[in-house]
Amino acid sequence: MSNLLKIEKIEPLEKNMAEEEISLTGAQSDLSDYVTDEGGIWSLRQVEKVRGWNNIEYGAGLSGKNTPSTGLSMNRAYIPPGGIAKAHIHVDFDVMIFLLKGSVRHEYGEGCRQSVVHSAGDMFYIEPGVPHEVFNCSEDEWVHAIVSRSDASEWQNIKPYDRDSA
């Protein structure tokens, strides 16, 4: 298996953050390969990092890409040491996060001038439309989190935010 990363361009919706999903295996990523339909219950078991987007690595997760879900997605997310998820806005969907390992700083609000830090064990909610940028607080440790969205499409309804324009 090759250690090269393959960038897969996915056609973005107008005015939304362009999706450049990276397959971490170098192979075409079909997320349905990671789930099993148990007859109305869909299972995803022990899948770690298989793809990346906006400087965050993800497991396969559960979403409309690999289940019949029409209004919910959930992923395991990993932010590398010193990593930053660029400023963005979630358009018309809620996000809840359970931080499993590490700590993150959110710079948020108009111009991303407010700040809050969350650590392992914390849960937090991000309202739709709140601009924010996410920073791994450590230069040595990965952040591990469970991310749940009220949007089955994962990243299609995210817009970039220019924190310097506010």
C-alpha positions in Angstrom: 0.0 0.0 0.0 1.3 3.4 -0.9 1.9 6.1 1.8 1.1 8.9 -0.6 -2.0 11.0 0.0 -4.6 11.3 -2.7 -6.6 14.5 -2.9 -10.1 13.9 -4.1 -11.9 17.0 -5.3 -15.6 17.0 -4.5 -17.8 19.5 -6.3 -18.8 22.2 -3.6 -22.2 23.8 -3.4 -22.2 27.5 -4.4 -20.8 29.8 -1.8 -19.8 26.9 0.5 -16.4 25.8 1.7 -14.7 23.8 -1.0 -14.3 20.1 0.0 -10.9 18.7 -0.6 -11.3 15.4 1.1 -8.0 13.6 1.5 -7.8 9.8 1.5 -5.2 8.9 4.1 -4.6 5.4 2.5 -4.0 6.7 -1.0 -7.0 4.7 -2.3 -10.4 5.8 -3.4 -12.5 6.3 -0.2 -15.9 4.7 -0.4 -17.3 5.3 3.1 -20.0 2.6 2.6 -17.1 0.1 2.8 -16.8 0.8 6.6 -20.4 0.2 7.6 -22.7 -2.8 7.9 -26.4 -2.6 7.5 -27.6 -5.0 10.3 -31.2 -4.7 9.0 -32.1 -1.1 10.0 -29.2 -0.6 12.4 -26.0 0.5 10.7 -22.7 -0.3 12.4 -19.3 1.2 12.1 -16.7 -0.5 14.2 -13.2 0.7 15.3 -12.3 2.8 12.3 -9.6 5.4 13.0 -8.2 8.0 10.6 -9.1 7.3 7.0 -9.6 10.8 5.5 -9.0 14.5 6.1 -10.6 17.9 5.5 -9.7 21.5 6.6 -6.6 20.3 8.5 -8.6 17.8 10.5 -8.3 14.0 10.1 -11.5 11.9 10.4 -12.6 8.3 10.8 -15.2 7.1 8.2 -18.0 8.3 10.5 -21.7 7.8 9.9 -23.5 10.2 7.5 -25.7 10.4 4.5 -22.6 9.2 2.6 -22.8 5.7 4.0 -26.2 5.4 5.7 -29.8 6.4 4.9 -29.5 9.4 7.3 -31.1 12.6 6.1 -30.5 14.9 9.0 -27.5 13.7 11.2 -23.9 12.8 10.9 -21.3 11.7 13.5 -17.5 11.4 13.1 -14.4 10.8 15.1 -12.1 13.8 14.5 -8.4 14.3 15.1 -6.4 17.5 15.0 -2.7 17.2 14.7 -0.3 18.8 17.2 -0.3 22.6 16.5 -3.1 22.1 14.0 -5.6 24.7 13.0 -9.0 24.2 11.4 -9.4 27.4 9.4 -12.2 29.9 10.3 -15.6 28.8 9.0 -19.4 29.0 9.7 -21.9 26.1 9.9 -24.8 27.1 7.8 -28.2 26.1 9.2 -27.0 23.1 11.3 -26.0 22.4 14.9 -22.8 20.8 16.1 -22.1 19.1 19.4 -18.6 17.9 20.3 -17.3 15.5 23.0 -13.6 16.1 23.5 -11.9 12.7 24.2 -8.3 13.8 24.4 -6.3 17.0 24.3 -7.5 20.6 24.4 -8.7 23.1 21.8 -9.1 26.8 21.7 -12.0 28.3 19.7 -11.6 31.8 18.6 -15.1 32.8 17.6 -17.7 35.5 17.1 -17.3 38.6 14.9 -13.7 38.7 13.7 -13.1 35.6 15.9 -12.1 38.0 18.7 -13.7 35.9 21.5 -11.9 32.8 22.9 -12.8 29.7 24.9 -10.7 26.6 25.7 -12.1 23.1 26.1 -10.2 20.1 27.5 -10.7 16.3 27.4 -14.0 15.3 29.0 -15.7 18.6 28.0 -18.8 18.6 25.7 -19.8 21.8 23.8 -22.3 23.0 21.3 -21.7 25.4 18.4 -24.7 27.4 17.2 -25.4 27.6 13.5 -23.9 30.8 12.0 -21.2 31.4 14.6 -17.9 32.1 13.0 -15.0 30.1 14.6 -11.5 28.9 14.1 -10.2 25.8 16.0 -6.6 25.5 17.4 -5.0 22.4 19.0 -3.5 23.9 22.2 -0.6 21.4 22.1 2.5 21.2 19.9 3.0 17.6 20.9 -0.4 15.8 21.4 -3.2 15.0 19.0 -6.8 16.1 19.8 -9.4 13.3 19.6 -13.1 14.2 19.5 -16.6 12.9 18.6 -18.4 15.4 16.4 -22.1 15.2 15.8 -23.9 17.4 13.2 -27.6 18.0 12.5 -26.6 17.6 8.8 -26.1 14.3 7.0 -23.9 15.9 4.3 -21.0 16.6 6.6 -19.1 19.5 5.1 -21.2 20.7 2.2 -23.0 23.3 4.3 -19.9 25.0 5.7 -18.7 28.4 4.5 -15.2 29.9 4.9 -15.0 32.9 7.2 -12.5 35.7 6.7 -11.8 36.7 10.3 -9.9 39.9 9.1 -12.9 41.3 7.2 -15.2 41.8 10.3 
